[in-house]
């Protein structure tokens, strides 16, 4: 599997944070999802199949471009 970007980190600040991977290509679709509980950390990266990640819930996201805190 070819990777296309740097790693990023998602740390859940509450139970039930959803991390959803979206596909590349003509039609964007959900292809993978994870549920994180408070304090859990997921390390991920973009690949030839994953073009975007959607995060629902309170989390801290650490990327090479900086740190993002979700509002809800």
SEFIZA-3560 file (N, C-alpha, C; in Angstrom, 3 decimals):
REM SEFIZA-3560
<numar><xx>0.854</xx><yy>-1.182</yy><zz>0.000</zz><atom>N</atom></numar>
<numar><xx>0.000</xx><yy>0.000</yy><zz>0.000</zz><atom>CA</atom></numar>
<numar><xx>0.897</xx><yy>1.241</yy><zz>0.000</zz><atom>C</atom></numar>
<numar><xx>0.671</xx><yy>2.122</yy><zz>-0.907</zz><atom>N</atom></numar>
<numar><xx>1.467</xx><yy>3.332</yy><zz>-1.012</zz><atom>CA</atom></numar>
<numar><xx>0.896</xx><yy>4.414</yy><zz>-0.106</zz><atom>C</atom></numar>
<numar><xx>1.767</xx><yy>5.059</yy><zz>0.668</zz><atom>N</atom></numar>
<numar><xx>1.331</xx><yy>6.172</yy><zz>1.500</zz><atom>CA</atom></numar>
<numar><xx>1.576</xx><yy>7.473</yy><zz>0.755</zz><atom>C</atom></numar>
<numar><xx>0.793</xx><yy>8.472</yy><zz>1.079</zz><atom>N</atom></numar>
<numar><xx>0.909</xx><yy>9.733</yy><zz>0.352</zz><atom>CA</atom></numar>
<numar><xx>1.099</xx><yy>10.931</yy><zz>1.274</zz><atom>C</atom></numar>
<numar><xx>1.301</xx><yy>10.698</yy><zz>2.557</zz><atom>N</atom></numar>
<numar><xx>1.454</xx><yy>11.841</yy><zz>3.445</zz><atom>CA</atom></numar>
<numar><xx>2.025</xx><yy>11.449</yy><zz>4.784</zz><atom>C</atom></numar>
<numar><xx>2.220</xx><yy>12.475</yy><zz>5.596</zz><atom>N</atom></numar>
<numar><xx>2.750</xx><yy>12.283</yy><zz>6.925</zz><atom>CA</atom></numar>
<numar><xx>1.708</xx><yy>11.686</yy><zz>7.854</zz><atom>C</atom></numar>
<numar><xx>2.195</xx><yy>11.197</yy><zz>8.974</zz><atom>N</atom></numar>
<numar><xx>1.300</xx><yy>10.676</yy><zz>9.996</zz><atom>CA</atom></numar>
<numar><xx>0.587</xx><yy>11.815</yy><zz>10.705</zz><atom>C</atom></numar>
<numar><xx>-0.596</xx><yy>11.524</yy><zz>11.241</zz><atom>N</atom></numar>
<numar><xx>-1.279</xx><yy>12.459</yy><zz>12.121</zz><atom>CA</atom></numar>
<numar><xx>-1.846</xx><yy>11.666</yy><zz>13.288</zz><atom>C</atom></numar>
<numar><xx>-2.088</xx><yy>12.338</yy><zz>14.391</zz><atom>N</atom></numar>
<numar><xx>-2.507</xx><yy>11.690</yy><zz>15.626</zz><atom>CA</atom></numar>
<numar><xx>-3.865</xx><yy>12.241</yy><zz>16.044</zz><atom>C</atom></numar>
<numar><xx>-4.749</xx><yy>11.357</yy><zz>16.473</zz><atom>N</atom></numar>
<numar><xx>-6.060</xx><yy>11.750</yy><zz>16.984</zz><atom>CA</atom></numar>
<numar><xx>-6.157</xx><yy>11.223</yy><zz>18.406</zz><atom>C</atom></numar>
<numar><xx>-6.397</xx><yy>12.132</yy><zz>19.360</zz><atom>N</atom></numar>
<numar><xx>-6.571</xx><yy>11.725</yy><zz>20.756</zz><atom>CA</atom></numar>
<numar><xx>-7.981</xx><yy>12.114</yy><zz>21.196</zz><atom>C</atom></numar>
<numar><xx>-8.745</xx><yy>11.123</yy><zz>21.641</zz><atom>N</atom></numar>
<numar><xx>-10.136</xx><yy>11.345</yy><zz>22.063</zz><atom>CA</atom></numar>
<numar><xx>-10.162</xx><yy>12.064</yy><zz>23.417</zz><atom>C</atom></numar>
<numar><xx>-11.013</xx><yy>13.089</yy><zz>23.504</zz><atom>N</atom></numar>
<numar><xx>-11.210</xx><yy>13.814</yy><zz>24.766</zz><atom>CA</atom></numar>
<numar><xx>-12.510</xx><yy>13.391</yy><zz>25.446</zz><atom>C</atom></numar>
<numar><xx>-13.249</xx><yy>12.470</yy><zz>24.812</zz><atom>N</atom></numar>
<numar><xx>-14.488</xx><yy>11.928</yy><zz>25.384</zz><atom>CA</atom></numar>
<numar><xx>-14.692</xx><yy>10.534</yy><zz>24.804</zz><atom>C</atom></numar>
<numar><xx>-15.585</xx><yy>9.776</yy><zz>25.401</zz><atom>N</atom></numar>
<numar><xx>-15.926</xx><yy>8.455</yy><zz>24.876</zz><atom>CA</atom></numar>
<numar><xx>-16.737</xx><yy>8.590</yy><zz>23.592</zz><atom>C</atom></numar>
<numar><xx>-16.520</xx><yy>7.662</yy><zz>22.667</zz><atom>N</atom></numar>
<numar><xx>-17.342</xx><yy>7.604</yy><zz>21.464</zz><atom>CA</atom></numar>
<numar><xx>-16.938</xx><yy>8.525</yy><zz>20.334</zz><atom>C</atom></numar>
<numar><xx>-15.677</xx><yy>8.933</yy><zz>20.261</zz><atom>N</atom></numar>
<numar><xx>-15.220</xx><yy>9.761</yy><zz>19.140</zz><atom>CA</atom></numar>
<numar><xx>-15.124</xx><yy>8.871</yy><zz>17.899</zz><atom>C</atom></numar>
<numar><xx>-15.764</xx><yy>9.287</yy><zz>16.815</zz><atom>N</atom></numar>
<numar><xx>-15.753</xx><yy>8.535</yy><zz>15.557</zz><atom>CA</atom></numar>
<numar><xx>-14.689</xx><yy>9.091</yy><zz>14.619</zz><atom>C</atom></numar>
<numar><xx>-13.901</xx><yy>8.187</yy><zz>14.059</zz><atom>N</atom></numar>
<numar><xx>-12.900</xx><yy>8.531</yy><zz>13.051</zz><atom>CA</atom></numar>
<numar><xx>-13.283</xx><yy>7.762</yy><zz>11.795</zz><atom>C</atom></numar>
<numar><xx>-13.562</xx><yy>8.490</yy><zz>10.719</zz><atom>N</atom></numar>
<numar><xx>-14.090</xx><yy>7.881</yy><zz>9.502</zz><atom>CA</atom></numar>
<numar><xx>-13.157</xx><yy>8.196</yy><zz>8.328</zz><atom>C</atom></numar>
<numar><xx>-12.674</xx><yy>7.147</yy><zz>7.665</zz><atom>N</atom></numar>
<numar><xx>-11.823</xx><yy>7.315</yy><zz>6.489</zz><atom>CA</atom></numar>
<numar><xx>-12.672</xx><yy>7.412</yy><zz>5.227</zz><atom>C</atom></numar>
<numar><xx>-12.310</xx><yy>8.333</yy><zz>4.338</zz><atom>N</atom></numar>
<numar><xx>-13.027</xx><yy>8.538</yy><zz>3.078</zz><atom>CA</atom></numar>
<numar><xx>-12.113</xx><yy>8.173</yy><zz>1.910</zz><atom>C</atom></numar>
<numar><xx>-12.698</xx><yy>7.579</yy><zz>0.871</zz><atom>N</atom></numar>
<numar><xx>-11.924</xx><yy>7.068</yy><zz>-0.259</zz><atom>CA</atom></numar>
<numar><xx>-11.501</xx><yy>8.170</yy><zz>-1.234</zz><atom>C</atom></numar>
<numar><xx>-10.536</xx><yy>7.816</yy><zz>-2.040</zz><atom>N</atom></numar>
<numar><xx>-10.126</xx><yy>8.650</yy><zz>-3.182</zz><atom>CA</atom></numar>
<numar><xx>-10.936</xx><yy>8.236</yy><zz>-4.391</zz><atom>C</atom></numar>
<numar><xx>-10.855</xx><yy>9.027</yy><zz>-5.436</zz><atom>N</atom></numar>
<numar><xx>-11.465</xx><yy>8.612</yy><zz>-6.696</zz><atom>CA</atom></numar>
<numar><xx>-12.664</xx><yy>9.438</yy><zz>-7.086</zz><atom>C</atom></numar>
<numar><xx>-13.344</xx><yy>8.956</yy><zz>-8.108</zz><atom>N</atom></numar>
<numar><xx>-14.481</xx><yy>9.672</yy><zz>-8.694</zz><atom>CA</atom></numar>
<numar><xx>-15.591</xx><yy>9.893</yy><zz>-7.674</zz><atom>C</atom></numar>
<numar><xx>-15.918</xx><yy>8.875</yy><zz>-6.892</zz><atom>N</atom></numar>
<numar><xx>-16.954</xx><yy>8.977</yy><zz>-5.866</zz><atom>CA</atom></numar>
<numar><xx>-16.327</xx><yy>8.832</yy><zz>-4.492</zz><atom>C</atom></numar>
<numar><xx>-16.519</xx><yy>9.823</yy><zz>-3.639</zz><atom>N</atom></numar>
<numar><xx>-16.017</xx><yy>9.744</yy><zz>-2.272</zz><atom>CA</atom></numar>
<numar><xx>-16.975</xx><yy>8.907</yy><zz>-1.441</zz><atom>C</atom></numar>
<numar><xx>-16.431</xx><yy>7.908</yy><zz>-0.743</zz><atom>N</atom></numar>
<numar><xx>-17.250</xx><yy>7.016</yy><zz>0.072</zz><atom>CA</atom></numar>
<numar><xx>-16.547</xx><yy>6.748</yy><zz>1.394</zz><atom>C</atom></numar>
<numar><xx>-17.349</xx><yy>6.369</yy><zz>2.386</zz><atom>N</atom></numar>
<numar><xx>-16.782</xx><yy>5.907</yy><zz>3.645</zz><atom>CA</atom></numar>
<numar><xx>-16.179</xx><yy>4.533</yy><zz>3.409</zz><atom>C</atom></numar>
<numar><xx>-14.965</xx><yy>4.290</yy><zz>3.899</zz><atom>N</atom></numar>
<numar><xx>-14.403</xx><yy>2.950</yy><zz>3.732</zz><atom>CA</atom></numar>
<numar><xx>-13.886</xx><yy>2.353</yy><zz>5.030</zz><atom>C</atom></numar>
<numar><xx>-13.780</xx><yy>3.140</yy><zz>6.075</zz><atom>N</atom></numar>
<numar><xx>-13.284</xx><yy>2.598</yy><zz>7.334</zz><atom>CA</atom></numar>
<numar><xx>-13.732</xx><yy>3.512</yy><zz>8.464</zz><atom>C</atom></numar>
<numar><xx>-14.058</xx><yy>2.927</yy><zz>9.602</zz><atom>N</atom></numar>
<numar><xx>-14.379</xx><yy>3.763</yy><zz>10.755</zz><atom>CA</atom></numar>
<numar><xx>-13.867</xx><yy>3.111</yy><zz>12.032</zz><atom>C</atom></numar>
<numar><xx>-13.535</xx><yy>3.944</yy><zz>12.976</zz><atom>N</atom></numar>
<numar><xx>-13.072</xx><yy>3.517</yy><zz>14.288</zz><atom>CA</atom></numar>
<numar><xx>-13.802</xx><yy>4.340</yy><zz>15.325</zz><atom>C</atom></numar>
<numar><xx>-13.972</xx><yy>3.778</yy><zz>16.495</zz><atom>N</atom></numar>
<numar><xx>-14.557</xx><yy>4.517</yy><zz>17.612</zz><atom>CA</atom></numar>
<numar><xx>-13.522</xx><yy>4.534</yy><zz>18.729</zz><atom>C</atom></numar>
<numar><xx>-13.194</xx><yy>5.741</yy><zz>19.202</zz><atom>N</atom></numar>
<numar><xx>-12.208</xx><yy>5.909</yy><zz>20.263</zz><atom>CA</atom></numar>
<numar><xx>-12.892</xx><yy>6.325</yy><zz>21.554</zz><atom>C</atom></numar>
<numar><xx>-12.392</xx><yy>5.827</yy><zz>22.668</zz><atom>N</atom></numar>
<numar><xx>-12.869</xx><yy>6.260</yy><zz>23.976</zz><atom>CA</atom></numar>
<numar><xx>-11.880</xx><yy>7.254</yy><zz>24.562</zz><atom>C</atom></numar>
<numar><xx>-12.321</xx><yy>7.975</yy><zz>25.571</zz><atom>N</atom></numar>
<numar><xx>-11.524</xx><yy>9.043</yy><zz>26.186</zz><atom>CA</atom></numar>
<numar><xx>-10.115</xx><yy>8.557</yy><zz>26.507</zz><atom>C</atom></numar>
<numar><xx>-9.143</xx><yy>9.319</yy><zz>26.046</zz><atom>N</atom></numar>
<numar><xx>-7.743</xx><yy>9.004</yy><zz>26.289</zz><atom>CA</atom></numar>
<numar><xx>-7.103</xx><yy>8.114</yy><zz>25.245</zz><atom>C</atom></numar>
<numar><xx>-7.910</xx><yy>7.466</yy><zz>24.411</zz><atom>N</atom></numar>
<numar><xx>-7.338</xx><yy>6.612</yy><zz>23.369</zz><atom>CA</atom></numar>
<numar><xx>-6.731</xx><yy>7.464</yy><zz>22.259</zz><atom>C</atom></numar>
<numar><xx>-5.679</xx><yy>6.932</yy><zz>21.670</zz><atom>N</atom></numar>
<numar><xx>-4.945</xx><yy>7.633</yy><zz>20.620</zz><atom>CA</atom></numar>
<numar><xx>-4.897</xx><yy>6.749</yy><zz>19.376</zz><atom>C</atom></numar>
<numar><xx>-5.118</xx><yy>7.372</yy><zz>18.230</zz><atom>N</atom></numar>
<numar><xx>-5.001</xx><yy>6.664</yy><zz>16.954</zz><atom>CA</atom></numar>
<numar><xx>-3.961</xx><yy>7.396</yy><zz>16.119</zz><atom>C</atom></numar>
<numar><xx>-3.030</xx><yy>6.649</yy><zz>15.555</zz><atom>N</atom></numar>
<numar><xx>-2.025</xx><yy>7.207</yy><zz>14.654</zz><atom>CA</atom></numar>
<numar><xx>-2.396</xx><yy>6.742</yy><zz>13.252</zz><atom>C</atom></numar>
<numar><xx>-2.512</xx><yy>7.677</yy><zz>12.325</zz><atom>N</atom></numar>
<numar><xx>-2.986</xx><yy>7.351</yy><zz>10.980</zz><atom>CA</atom></numar>
<numar><xx>-2.193</xx><yy>8.126</yy><zz>9.935</zz><atom>C</atom></numar>
<numar><xx>-2.411</xx><yy>7.763</yy><zz>8.663</zz><atom>N</atom></numar>
<numar><xx>-1.835</xx><yy>8.518</yy><zz>7.558</zz><atom>CA</atom></numar>
<numar><xx>-2.685</xx><yy>8.306</yy><zz>6.316</zz><atom>C</atom></numar>
<numar><xx>-2.550</xx><yy>9.230</yy><zz>5.391</zz><atom>N</atom></numar>
<numar><xx>-3.264</xx><yy>9.111</yy><zz>4.134</zz><atom>CA</atom></numar>
<numar><xx>-2.565</xx><yy>8.084</yy><zz>3.256</zz><atom>C</atom></numar>
<numar><xx>-3.347</xx><yy>7.346</yy><zz>2.464</zz><atom>N</atom></numar>
<numar><xx>-2.803</xx><yy>6.299</yy><zz>1.601</zz><atom>CA</atom></numar>
<numar><xx>-3.362</xx><yy>6.466</yy><zz>0.194</zz><atom>C</atom></numar>
<numar><xx>-3.046</xx><yy>5.524</yy><zz>-0.662</zz><atom>N</atom></numar>
<numar><xx>-3.591</xx><yy>5.565</yy><zz>-2.019</zz><atom>CA</atom></numar>
<numar><xx>-5.104</xx><yy>5.396</yy><zz>-2.013</zz><atom>C</atom></numar>
<numar><xx>-5.673</xx><yy>4.848</yy><zz>-0.923</zz><atom>N</atom></numar>
<numar><xx>-7.115</xx><yy>4.636</yy><zz>-0.824</zz><atom>CA</atom></numar>
<numar><xx>-7.833</xx><yy>5.683</yy><zz>0.023</zz><atom>C</atom></numar>
<numar><xx>-7.115</xx><yy>6.338</yy><zz>0.928</zz><atom>N</atom></numar>
<numar><xx>-7.736</xx><yy>7.290</yy><zz>1.856</zz><atom>CA</atom></numar>
<numar><xx>-7.341</xx><yy>8.713</yy><zz>1.480</zz><atom>C</atom></numar>
<numar><xx>-8.350</xx><yy>9.546</yy><zz>1.187</zz><atom>N</atom></numar>
<numar><xx>-8.064</xx><yy>10.926</yy><zz>0.802</zz><atom>CA</atom></numar>
<numar><xx>-8.462</xx><yy>11.927</yy><zz>1.877</zz><atom>C</atom></numar>
<numar><xx>-9.328</xx><yy>11.515</yy><zz>2.807</zz><atom>N</atom></numar>
<numar><xx>-9.792</xx><yy>12.427</yy><zz>3.848</zz><atom>CA</atom></numar>
<numar><xx>-10.213</xx><yy>11.623</yy><zz>5.071</zz><atom>C</atom></numar>
<numar><xx>-10.238</xx><yy>12.302</yy><zz>6.205</zz><atom>N</atom></numar>
<numar><xx>-10.682</xx><yy>11.691</yy><zz>7.453</zz><atom>CA</atom></numar>
<numar><xx>-11.661</xx><yy>12.649</yy><zz>8.117</zz><atom>C</atom></numar>
<numar><xx>-12.781</xx><yy>12.106</yy><zz>8.553</zz><atom>N</atom></numar>
<numar><xx>-13.807</xx><yy>12.885</yy><zz>9.248</zz><atom>CA</atom></numar>
<numar><xx>-13.800</xx><yy>12.451</yy><zz>10.709</zz><atom>C</atom></numar>
<numar><xx>-13.823</xx><yy>13.432</yy><zz>11.621</zz><atom>N</atom></numar>
<numar><xx>-13.785</xx><yy>13.134</yy><zz>13.050</zz><atom>CA</atom></numar>
<numar><xx>-15.006</xx><yy>13.748</yy><zz>13.709</zz><atom>C</atom></numar>
<numar><xx>-15.769</xx><yy>12.921</yy><zz>14.434</zz><atom>N</atom></numar>
<numar><xx>-16.951</xx><yy>13.379</yy><zz>15.177</zz><atom>CA</atom></numar>
<numar><xx>-16.691</xx><yy>13.196</yy><zz>16.655</zz><atom>C</atom></numar>
<numar><xx>-16.897</xx><yy>14.252</yy><zz>17.425</zz><atom>N</atom></numar>
<numar><xx>-16.691</xx><yy>14.199</yy><zz>18.863</zz><atom>CA</atom></numar>
<numar><xx>-15.518</xx><yy>15.074</yy><zz>19.274</zz><atom>C</atom></numar>
<numar><xx>-15.305</xx><yy>15.158</yy><zz>20.572</zz><atom>N</atom></numar>
<numar><xx>-14.232</xx><yy>16.000</yy><zz>21.098</zz><atom>CA</atom></numar>
<numar><xx>-12.907</xx><yy>15.266</yy><zz>21.010</zz><atom>C</atom></numar>
<numar><xx>-11.968</xx><yy>15.888</yy><zz>20.271</zz><atom>N</atom></numar>
<numar><xx>-10.667</xx><yy>15.256</yy><zz>20.065</zz><atom>CA</atom></numar>
<numar><xx>-9.606</xx><yy>16.316</yy><zz>19.807</zz><atom>C</atom></numar>
<numar><xx>-8.371</xx><yy>15.911</yy><zz>20.008</zz><atom>N</atom></numar>
<numar><xx>-7.213</xx><yy>16.707</yy><zz>19.632</zz><atom>CA</atom></numar>
<numar><xx>-6.576</xx><yy>16.016</yy><zz>18.447</zz><atom>C</atom></numar>
<numar><xx>-6.309</xx><yy>16.772</yy><zz>17.374</zz><atom>N</atom></numar>
<numar><xx>-5.687</xx><yy>16.227</yy><zz>16.177</zz><atom>CA</atom></numar>
<numar><xx>-4.342</xx><yy>16.922</yy><zz>16.002</zz><atom>C</atom></numar>
<numar><xx>-3.282</xx><yy>16.128</yy><zz>15.941</zz><atom>N</atom></numar>
<numar><xx>-1.931</xx><yy>16.667</yy><zz>15.794</zz><atom>CA</atom></numar>
<numar><xx>-1.438</xx><yy>16.298</yy><zz>14.396</zz><atom>C</atom></numar>
<numar><xx>-1.108</xx><yy>17.324</yy><zz>13.603</zz><atom>N</atom></numar>
<numar><xx>-0.632</xx><yy>17.127</yy><zz>12.234</zz><atom>CA</atom></numar>
<numar><xx>0.701</xx><yy>17.833</yy><zz>12.061</zz><atom>C</atom></numar>
<numar><xx>1.383</xx><yy>17.608</yy><zz>10.942</zz><atom>N</atom></numar>
<numar><xx>2.614</xx><yy>18.355</yy><zz>10.671</zz><atom>CA</atom></numar>
<numar><xx>2.344</xx><yy>19.861</yy><zz>10.531</zz><atom>C</atom></numar>
<numar><xx>1.081</xx><yy>20.242</yy><zz>10.353</zz><atom>N</atom></numar>
<numar><xx>0.721</xx><yy>21.640</yy><zz>10.153</zz><atom>CA</atom></numar>
<numar><xx>0.285</xx><yy>22.327</yy><zz>11.442</zz><atom>C</atom></numar>
<numar><xx>0.156</xx><yy>21.562</yy><zz>12.521</zz><atom>N</atom></numar>
<numar><xx>-0.246</xx><yy>22.136</yy><zz>13.793</zz><atom>CA</atom></numar>
<numar><xx>-1.231</xx><yy>21.246</yy><zz>14.529</zz><atom>C</atom></numar>
<numar><xx>-1.783</xx><yy>21.794</yy><zz>15.609</zz><atom>N</atom></numar>
<numar><xx>-2.732</xx><yy>21.072</yy><zz>16.459</zz><atom>CA</atom></numar>
<numar><xx>-4.113</xx><yy>21.667</yy><zz>16.284</zz><atom>C</atom></numar>
<numar><xx>-5.109</xx><yy>20.792</yy><zz>16.136</zz><atom>N</atom></numar>
<numar><xx>-6.490</xx><yy>21.217</yy><zz>15.991</zz><atom>CA</atom></numar>
<numar><xx>-7.304</xx><yy>20.595</yy><zz>17.126</zz><atom>C</atom></numar>
<numar><xx>-8.124</xx><yy>21.416</yy><zz>17.774</zz><atom>N</atom></numar>
<numar><xx>-9.032</xx><yy>20.947</yy><zz>18.807</zz><atom>CA</atom></numar>
<numar><xx>-10.455</xx><yy>21.042</yy><zz>18.255</zz><atom>C</atom></numar>
<numar><xx>-11.218</xx><yy>19.957</yy><zz>18.342</zz><atom>N</atom></numar>
<numar><xx>-12.616</xx><yy>20.044</yy><zz>17.910</zz><atom>CA</atom></numar>
<numar><xx>-13.429</xx><yy>20.767</yy><zz>18.969</zz><atom>C</atom></numar>
<numar><xx>-14.506</xx><yy>21.403</yy><zz>18.558</zz><atom>N</atom></numar>
<numar><xx>-15.354</xx><yy>22.143</yy><zz>19.479</zz><atom>CA</atom></numar>
<numar><xx>-16.338</xx><yy>21.236</yy><zz>20.190</zz><atom>C</atom></numar>
<numar><xx>-16.793</xx><yy>20.199</yy><zz>19.521</zz><atom>N</atom></numar>
<numar><xx>-17.787</xx><yy>19.298</yy><zz>20.114</zz><atom>CA</atom></numar>
<numar><xx>-17.434</xx><yy>17.866</yy><zz>19.867</zz><atom>C</atom></numar>
//
